Amino acid sequence: MALAEVGLHQAEQLRDGWQWNASMPIYSSELKRAADTASIIATRHNLKVTTCPELREVDFGRLEGLEFNEIHAQFPEVEKMWITRNPELVYPEGESLLEFESRVSKFNDRLKNFKVEETVLIVAHAGVLRTLICQLLELGMKNRWSLRVDLASLSIVETYPEVNFLCLLNDVSHQMSERNS
């Protein structure tokens, strides 16, 4: 699915609202909206985008595109597991949360190849970013539901050999002018 007009505008605001390092690699989900957002940032700053299957959003299977009331009616057992944040949740004909976490952790392993002073930009989906942040900070996966990651927001995690720091979470200040108008 392509970015809507508001999504294009948010991606441009994110691109223009931050100073991006000219040698910074960008990793993106292969899915269109994330890849398009990464491309909008990269093109202006002459950066390279690498798409990664590990950064795709969870495969919701038969739940993809359903409204919450439809999930309630068609898949009440899945709804209950989702509401209780059950780690054993498996989306019908989709992915389990454990499979999803494992896939995202493979990308986390890729990050270990970078030096402390290097900056990497990751453009992905809220579920992926919440999971990755929890993995980097060594928080339990149940905590991912407590992190808010809005569209075209910026979060910063500094990584070091022994400890990682959450420096910024869900910053949308580059979108403030639009909210105030």
Rosetta blueprint (number, residue, H / E / L):
1 M L
2 A L
3 L L
4 A L
5 E H
6 V H
7 G H
8 L H
9 H H
10 Q H
11 A H
12 E H
13 Q H
14 L H
15 R H
16 D H
17 G H
18 W L
19 Q L
20 W L
21 N L
22 A L
23 S L
24 M L
25 P L
26 I E
27 Y E
28 S E
29 S E
30 E L
31 L L
32 K H
33 R H
34 A H
35 A H
36 D H
37 T H
38 A H
39 S H
40 I H
41 I H
42 A H
43 T H
44 R H
45 H H
46 N L
47 L L
48 K L
49 V E
50 T E
51 T E
52 C E
53 P H
54 E H
55 L H
56 R L
57 E L
58 V L
59 D L
60 F L
61 G H
62 R H
63 L H
64 E L
65 G L
66 L L
67 E L
68 F H
69 N H
70 E H
71 I H
72 H H
73 A H
74 Q H
75 F L
76 P H
77 E H
78 V H
79 E H
80 K H
81 M H
82 W H
83 I H
84 T L
85 R L
86 N L
87 P L
88 E L
89 L L
90 V E
91 Y L
92 P L
93 E L
94 G L
95 E L
96 S E
97 L H
98 L H
99 E H
100 F H
101 E H
102 S H
103 R H
104 V H
105 S H
106 K H
107 F H
108 N H
109 D H
110 R H
111 L H
112 K L
113 N L
114 F L
115 K L
116 V L
117 E L
118 E L
119 T L
120 V L
121 L E
122 I E
123 V E
124 A L
125 H L
126 A H
127 G H
128 V H
129 L H
130 R H
131 T H
132 L H
133 I H
134 C H
135 Q H
136 L H
137 L L
138 E L
139 L L
140 G L
141 M H
142 K H
143 N H
144 R H
145 W H
146 S H
147 L L
148 R L
149 V L
150 D L
151 L L
152 A L
153 S L
154 L E
155 S E
156 I E
157 V E
158 E E
159 T E
160 Y L
161 P L
162 E L
163 V L
164 N E
165 F E
166 L E
167 C E
168 L E
169 L E
170 N E
171 D E
172 V L
173 S H
174 H H
175 Q H
176 M H
177 S H
178 E H
179 R H
180 N H
181 S L
